[in-house]
């Protein structure tokens, strides 16, 4: 090739593709971790909400709910 080359060599293109592939693999792994952390945080929040609702129900009725199916029968008795 002439000293004034205006194109990339095959090695340069392969190196660029390799670097992009490595960066994409790291980004995908980090994204999966972030999604898992957000799901865990959401589960903790929902569990706390259920706990609060159960405590409020106990304060109103004096009994804890053993299962979700018990709620309707308990409300009819109240």
N, C-alpha and C positions, 0 to 999 in steps of 0.2 A: 504494500500500500504506500501511497505517497505520504509525505510528512504532514500534509494538510488534510488529514482524514476527517470526514464529516459524519461517520456512522459509528455505532457501538459494535464492539466485537462480541462474539458469542459468549465469551467468558464474562464480560461485563454484564450482559443481559442475564445470564444465569446467576451471577452473584446478586444482582438486584432482586430477582425473583426469589432467591433463597432468603434474603433478608426480609422481604415482605412476608414470606411464608412463616418465618420464625416470629415476627411481630404479630401476625394474625393468630398464631397458635397461643401466644401468651395472652393476647387480648380476649380470646374466646374463653380461656381458662379463668381469667379474672372476672369476666362477665358471668360465668356460671357460678362462681363463688359469691358474687354480689347478689344474684338472684336468690341463691339459697339463703343468704343472710337476711334478705328482705322477707322471705317466706317464713323464716323462723321468728323474726320480729313480729310479723303479722299474726302468727299463731299465738305468740305470747300475749299480744294485745287482746285477741279474741277470747283467750282463756280467762284473762283478767276480767273481761266484760261479763262472761258467764258466771264467774265467781261473784262479782258484784250483784248480778241479777239474782243469783241464788241467795245471797245474804239479805237482799231486800225482801225477797219472798219469805224468808225465815222470819224477818222482823215483823212482817204483816200477819203471818199465819202461825208462827211458833213451831213449824215443822220444815224440815229440809226435803227437797224433791229427790227421790231415789232414782227416777228415770224420767226422760222427757215425756213419755207416754202417761205418766202420773199427773201431769200438770192439768189436763182437761178435767179429769175426775176430781182433782182437788178444788179447782175453781168452781165446779158445780156445787160442791158441798158448802162453799163459803157463802 
